């Protein structure tokens, strides 16, 4: 019986840690959005495939190298708020995007 409670306790702890990490990532992402707005940032360069920052395809968080379709938390928040997101792998697209923008 003791072993069962230990496994339940361990599972509960992992679940709490998962949601705690998700909340921290969301709060940091919200702060990034606020800073982008405050500074007049017009685009973001984030880490490709990161569960926090990736755009289009991200690692699933299992540390097995498994990729899944979707955006990371920060990338998703920035995109939903109209900020284009690029990565170190798409700097050529960032350059093209910058050349198409009207000069101020």
N, C-alpha and C positions, 0 to 999 in steps of 0.2 A: 504494500500500500504506500509505503514511504517513497518508493521509486516513482510511482505514478504522480504523486504530488510534486516531486522534484521536476519531472518532465513538464507538468502543467505550469509550474513556476518559471521554468526556463523559457517556455513558449510565450508566456505572458510578458516576460522581460524583453524578449526579442520583438514582440509586437509593439510594446511601449517605445522601445528604442527606434523602431522603424518610423512611427508617427512623430516622435520627437525630432528625428533627423529631417523628415519631410517638412515639418513646421519651420525649422531653422532655415532650410533651403528656400522656402517660400518667403520668409521674412527678409532674407538677404536679397532675394529677387525683387521684392517690393522696394527695398532700399535702392537697388540699382536703377529701377524705373524712376524713382523720385529724383535721384541724382542726375539721371539723363535729362529729365524734364527741367530741372533747376539749371543745368549747364547748357541747355540748348543742343544736346547731343542729337545727331541726325541719323546715326547708324551705330550698330554694336558689332564688335568682333569678339566672339566667344569660342570656347574650346570645342572642337568637333567631337561628336559622339558622346560627350559627357551627359550623364543623366540629369545634370543641372543645367547645362548650357547648350547641349547639342541641338542641331536643327535638322529635321528630316529623318535621321537615323541615330539612335542612341543605344548605349549599352544598357542591358536590362537590370543592372545592379547586382547580379549574382557573382560577379568577378570570374566568369567563365569565358568571357569574350563574346558572349551572345549579343547580337544586335537585334533591335526591334524597331519598327517604324514609329515615328513620333518625334516630338520636340521635348527637350529638357524643360524643367520648371521655369527657369529664367528666360530662356528663348521664347517659350510659349507666352509668358506674360508680356515681354517686350513686343513680340509680333502682334498680339491682340490689342496692344496700345499704339500700333502704327509705326513702330521702330523697326526698320529692316535689320536682319541679323545675318552676319557672315561668320566664317571661321577661318582658321589659319590655312585651311585647305581650299577656301573660296576667295582668296584675296584678289584674284583676277576679276571676279564678278564685282567685288567691292570697288575696284578701280573703274570698271565699266559703269557702274552705278554712279560713282562720283563724277565721271565725265558727262553723264547725261543730265546732271542736276544743273539748274540755272545758277549762274554765279551771282553772288550778292554784292 
